[in-house]
Amino acid sequence: MLALLWWPLAAVAAVAAGTGVVAWRRAHTAALSLAEIAEAVVDLRATELATALGIVTPHNRVTPGIGHEITERLRKGA
C-alpha cells in the first residue's frame, strides 16, 4: 500500500523480488549440480561401495538388483 503512495518504494520492491528469483534459481541449479555429482561418484565407485557393504558383485559389475540392495542398506531409517 505504501508503494502506491511513494513510487521509489515500488522500484525497490521490484528489484528485491527480482533478486529473490535469481537467488532461488541459482540455488536450484547448484542443488541439481550437486545431485548429479553425487550420482556420478556412486556410479564410478559402486563396486567398491557394494564390497564395503559386504554385498557380492559377480564379475565386478553392479546389476540393478545389487543397486537396489545397496539402496536398501543405505536408506535412512532402515
C-alpha positions in Angstrom: 0.0 0.0 0.0 2.8 2.4 0.9 4.3 1.7 -2.6 1.2 3.3 -4.1 1.9 6.5 -2.2 5.6 6.6 -2.8 6.9 5.3 -6.1 10.6 4.7 -5.2 9.4 2.0 -2.7 7.7 0.2 -5.6 11.0 0.2 -7.5 12.9 -1.1 -4.6 10.3 -3.9 -4.0 10.6 -4.9 -7.7 14.4 -5.1 -7.5 14.2 -7.2 -4.3 11.7 -9.5 -5.9 13.9 -10.0 -9.0 16.9 -10.6 -6.7 14.9 -13.3 -4.9 14.0 -15.1 -8.1 17.6 -15.0 -9.3 18.8 -16.4 -5.9 16.2 -19.2 -5.9 17.2 -20.2 -9.5 20.9 -20.2 -8.7 20.3 -22.3 -5.6 18.1 -24.7 -7.6 20.8 -25.1 -10.3 23.5 -25.6 -7.6 21.4 -28.3 -5.9 20.9 -30.1 -9.2 24.6 -30.0 -10.0 25.4 -31.4 -6.6 22.9 -34.2 -7.0 24.5 -35.1 -10.4 28.0 -35.1 -9.0 26.9 -37.3 -6.1 25.3 -39.8 -8.5 28.4 -39.8 -10.7 30.6 -40.6 -7.7 28.4 -43.5 -6.7 28.3 -44.8 -10.3 32.1 -44.7 -10.5 32.6 -46.4 -7.2 29.5 -48.6 -7.0 31.5 -51.9 -7.0 33.7 -50.7 -4.2 30.7 -49.5 -2.2 29.0 -52.9 -2.6 32.1 -54.7 -1.5 32.4 -52.3 1.6 28.8 -53.2 2.5 29.5 -56.9 2.2 27.5 -57.4 -1.0 28.9 -59.9 -3.5 29.3 -58.4 -7.0 29.7 -61.2 -9.6 32.2 -60.2 -12.4 32.8 -56.9 -10.6 29.5 -55.5 -12.0 26.7 -53.8 -10.2 23.4 -55.0 -11.5 20.0 -53.3 -10.9 19.3 -55.9 -8.2 22.6 -55.1 -6.4 21.9 -51.4 -6.8 18.5 -51.9 -5.1 20.2 -53.9 -2.3 22.8 -51.0 -1.8 19.9 -48.5 -1.7 18.1 -50.6 0.9 21.1 -50.8 3.1 21.9 -47.1 2.9 18.3 -45.8 3.1 17.8 -43.6 6.1 15.8 -45.2 8.8 16.5 -48.8 7.6 
